[in-house]
Amino acid sequence: MVRFGLILLFIISYTYSKTVDIDDILTKRDSYKIDIILSYINIEKEQGLLTPVEYQTKNGDVVTIPTFLGDERVNQDYFNYAINFKYGFTNRLELFSLLNFYTSTIYYTKALAFSSKNDSDFSSWVLGFNYQLKNEDTMPALLFGGMLTAIEHLKFGIDGTTKRDNLSFKSYKISATTYYSVDPLVYLLNLSYYVNRKKILDNIDIDNSNTFTLSPQLYFAINPYSSINFGLKYSHFGKNRLNGRVISNSGSNVSFMFGSSYEISNSLLFNLTALHSKQLNISKDSISVGLSYSF
């Protein structure tokens, strides 16, 4: 079932995986992997909502989607292009460098007036690691991961004026994953905590809340080359503030996810993930496709 372990690794995208051998979970020592992932996100914001929109990508990092305030209803088509370079520093430690880019089309509705806005740019550069604390034996395995947003290109519009800047080290995330396999199933549980530091664009003070997530998932091997997975993601978040004023209250929500994966060759894997969530009157539907190449 080595192929099964490799398949599950690339469905989960960051610290998730199925054990067989430590070399099958993380990038092998002195070896490399490249993940190329295209994500489409449809975002619908209700009227009167001021809070900036954040999205957790398939790689596990969080990007702040360009937000333009002042319109009553917004429907946005957002494409995220991610390239993740991974290096096996040791047999237990994997380092990675992740680049995100985007293109976006926003459709506005205000009274009987309709308009749209196109945008594209660099989004963020993220550095991180994954570390295997414990192998799977008679007890579940345990992994630990962390990531830091080294550079974030933040864009925010209010009162007809758009502010933008490259901000450094304004967010980070830690996560832990435990899993246990009973062939052909893998039971997995991931916990993560995402920390947002205050971001300032000229005279705009953006203070997004920290977020805790808990995600149980179940993976099933259809055959030695393909698998599917189902899961939930519970998120709890605090208050968001804009210029010191609370613009959204604390709360929680549950997202639903589905994924599948197929091994094209020993070094090339294809995966697909879909997710639906609704938070703070923001509805987000996303689908991601990815290729992972090992060498």
C-alpha positions in Angstrom: 0.0 0.0 0.0 2.9 2.4 -0.6 1.0 3.9 -3.5 -1.9 4.5 -1.2 0.3 6.5 1.2 1.7 8.6 -1.6 -1.8 9.4 -2.9 -3.1 10.5 0.5 -0.1 12.8 1.0 -1.0 15.0 -1.9 -4.7 15.1 -1.2 -4.1 16.7 2.1 -1.6 19.3 0.9 0.3 20.2 4.1 0.8 18.1 7.2 -1.8 15.4 6.4 -0.7 12.0 5.2 -1.0 8.2 5.4 1.9 6.4 6.9 3.6 3.4 5.5 7.2 4.6 5.8 8.5 7.9 6.9 10.0 8.4 3.4 6.5 8.2 1.8 5.1 10.9 4.0 7.6 13.8 3.8 10.0 14.7 1.0 12.9 12.3 1.2 16.2 13.6 2.5 18.0 15.7 -0.1 15.1 15.3 -2.5 12.6 17.9 -3.9 8.9 18.1 -4.7 7.0 20.8 -6.6 3.2 21.3 -6.1 1.3 23.4 -8.7 -2.2 24.1 -7.6 -5.0 26.1 -9.3 -7.9 27.1 -7.1 -11.2 28.8 -8.1 -13.2 30.5 -5.4 -16.6 32.1 -5.8 -17.4 34.6 -3.1 -20.7 36.2 -2.4 -20.9 39.0 0.1 -24.2 40.3 1.5 -25.0 44.0 1.8 -23.6 46.1 4.6 -20.6 43.8 5.2 -17.3 45.6 5.8 -14.9 42.9 6.9 -12.0 41.9 4.6 -12.3 38.4 3.2 -9.7 35.7 4.0 -9.4 32.3 2.2 -7.4 29.3 3.3 -5.7 27.8 0.3 -5.2 24.1 -0.4 -1.6 24.4 0.9 -3.0 25.5 4.3 -1.9 29.1 4.2 -4.4 32.0 4.4 -4.5 34.8 1.8 -6.4 38.1 2.2 -8.6 38.6 -0.9 -8.6 42.2 -2.3 -11.6 43.9 -0.7 -13.4 47.0 -2.1 -16.0 48.5 0.2 -19.0 50.8 -0.4 -21.2 48.5 -2.6 -24.2 46.7 -1.4 -23.8 43.3 -2.9 -20.7 41.7 -4.4 -20.1 38.4 -6.3 -16.4 37.6 -6.9 -14.6 35.1 -9.1 -11.2 34.6 -7.6 -8.4 32.4 -9.1 -5.4 31.5 -6.9 -2.2 30.2 -8.6 0.1 28.5 -6.1 3.6 27.0 -6.6 5.0 25.1 -3.6 8.7 24.1 -3.5 9.5 21.4 -0.9 12.9 20.1 0.2 13.6 17.1 2.4 16.1 18.5 5.0 16.1 15.2 7.0 14.0 12.1 6.8 11.6 13.6 9.4 11.8 17.3 8.5 10.4 18.9 5.3 10.9 22.6 4.4 8.9 24.5 1.9 8.6 27.9 0.1 5.2 28.8 -1.3 4.3 31.5 -3.8 0.7 32.7 -4.4 -0.6 34.8 -7.3 -4.2 35.7 -8.3 -6.6 37.0 -10.9 -10.0 38.3 -9.9 -13.3 39.6 -11.3 -15.7 41.4 -9.0 -19.3 42.1 -9.9 -21.1 44.8 -8.0 -24.8 45.5 -7.6 -26.0 48.7 -6.0 -29.7 49.5 -6.4 -30.3 49.1 -10.2 -26.7 49.8 -11.1 -24.2 47.1 -12.1 -20.5 47.2 -12.6 -17.4 45.0 -12.5 -13.7 45.2 -11.7 -10.8 43.1 -12.9 -7.6 42.7 -11.0 -4.5 40.5 -10.9 -1.3 40.6 -8.8 1.2 38.8 -6.6 -0.5 37.6 -3.4 2.0 36.2 -0.9 5.2 34.4 -0.1 5.0 31.8 2.6 7.8 29.8 4.4 7.1 26.7 6.4 8.0 23.2 7.6 6.4 19.9 8.4 7.9 17.5 11.0 7.1 13.9 11.9 7.0 13.6 15.7 5.8 10.0 15.8 5.4 7.2 13.3 2.2 5.2 13.1 2.4 1.8 15.0 -0.2 0.4 17.4 -1.0 4.1 18.2 -1.8 7.0 15.8 1.0 9.0 14.1 1.6 12.6 15.0 2.9 15.5 12.8 3.6 19.1 13.6 3.8 22.0 11.1 4.2 25.7 11.0 4.1 28.5 8.3 5.0 32.2 8.3 3.8 34.7 5.7 7.0 36.4 4.9 5.5 38.9 2.4 1.8 39.7 1.8 0.6 42.0 -0.9 -2.5 43.6 0.7 -5.0 45.5 -1.3 -8.0 47.3 0.3 -10.5 49.8 -1.1 -12.7 52.2 0.8 -14.5 55.4 -0.1 -13.5 55.1 -3.7 -9.7 55.0 -2.8 -7.6 51.8 -3.1 -4.7 51.2 -0.8 -2.0 48.6 -1.4 1.3 47.7 0.2 3.7 44.7 0.7 3.6 43.7 4.4 6.1 41.4 6.1 5.6 38.9 8.9 2.0 39.8 9.7 0.6 36.3 10.0 1.6 32.8 11.0 0.0 29.4 11.6 0.8 26.3 13.7 -0.9 22.9 13.2 -0.9 19.4 14.5 -2.2 16.3 12.7 -2.8 12.8 14.0 -4.0 9.8 11.9 -4.5 6.1 12.1 -5.0 3.6 9.2 -7.1 0.5 9.0 -6.7 -0.6 5.4 -8.4 0.7 3.2 -9.4 3.6 5.5 -7.4 6.4 7.1 -8.9 8.3 10.0 -7.4 11.8 10.4 -7.8 14.8 12.7 -6.1 18.2 12.2 -6.0 21.1 14.6 -4.5 24.5 13.6 -4.3 28.0 15.0 -3.9 31.0 12.6 -2.6 34.3 14.1 -3.3 37.6 12.4 -1.2 40.6 13.4 -2.6 44.2 12.9 -2.1 45.5 9.4 -1.9 49.2 8.5 -2.4 50.7 5.1 -1.8 54.5 5.3 -4.6 55.6 7.6 -6.5 52.3 7.4 -6.1 50.0 10.4 -7.1 46.4 9.7 -7.2 44.0 12.6 -8.5 40.6 11.5 -9.1 38.0 14.2 -7.2 34.8 15.0 -8.8 31.6 13.9 -8.8 28.1 15.4 -9.8 25.1 13.2 -10.6 21.5 13.9 -11.0 19.1 10.9 -11.9 15.4 11.1 -11.5 13.6 7.8 -12.0 10.1 6.4 -10.0 8.7 3.4 -10.9 5.6 1.4 -8.6 3.8 -1.2 -10.7 2.8 -4.2 -7.7 0.9 -5.7 -3.9 1.1 -5.5 -3.9 4.3 -7.7 -6.9 6.3 -6.6 -8.7 7.4 -3.4 -11.5 9.7 -2.2 -11.9 11.6 1.0 -14.7 13.4 3.0 -14.4 15.8 5.9 -15.6 18.7 8.0 -13.8 21.8 9.1 -15.0 23.6 12.2 -13.6 27.2 12.6 -13.9 29.6 15.6 -12.9 33.2 15.1 -12.9 36.4 17.1 -13.9 40.0 16.3 -12.7 41.8 13.3 -11.9 45.5 13.6 -11.5 48.3 11.1 -9.8 51.5 12.4 -10.4 50.3 15.9 -14.2 49.8 15.4 -15.7 46.3 15.6 -17.1 45.4 12.2 -17.9 41.7 12.8 -18.5 39.8 15.9 -16.9 36.5 17.1 -18.5 33.2 16.0 -17.9 29.9 14.4 -18.9 27.9 11.3 -18.6 24.5 9.7 -17.3 23.9 6.2 -17.8 20.7 4.1 -15.1 19.2 1.9 -14.6 16.5 -0.6 -11.5 15.3 -2.4 -10.0 12.7 -4.8 -6.6 11.8 -6.0 -5.0 9.7 -8.8 -1.4 8.5 -9.2 -0.4 9.2 -12.8 3.1 7.8 -12.3 5.6 7.1 -9.5 6.7 10.7 -9.5 3.5 12.5 -10.7 0.2 12.8 -8.8 -3.1 14.6 -9.6 -5.6 15.7 -6.9 -8.9 17.5 -6.7 -10.6 19.2 -3.7 -13.9 21.0 -3.3 -15.1 23.0 -0.3 -18.2 25.0 0.7 -18.4 27.4 3.7 -20.4 30.3 4.9 -19.1 32.8 7.5 -20.2 36.3 8.5 -22.7 36.4 5.6 -19.8 35.5 3.2 -20.5 32.4 1.1 -17.5 30.7 -0.4 -17.4 27.8 -2.8 -14.1 26.6 -4.0 -12.5 23.9 -6.2 -8.8 23.2 -6.4 -6.8 21.0 -8.9 -3.2 20.2 -8.4 -0.2 18.3 -9.7 2.7 17.1 -7.6 6.1 16.2 -9.1 8.9 14.5 -7.1 12.5 14.3 -8.1 
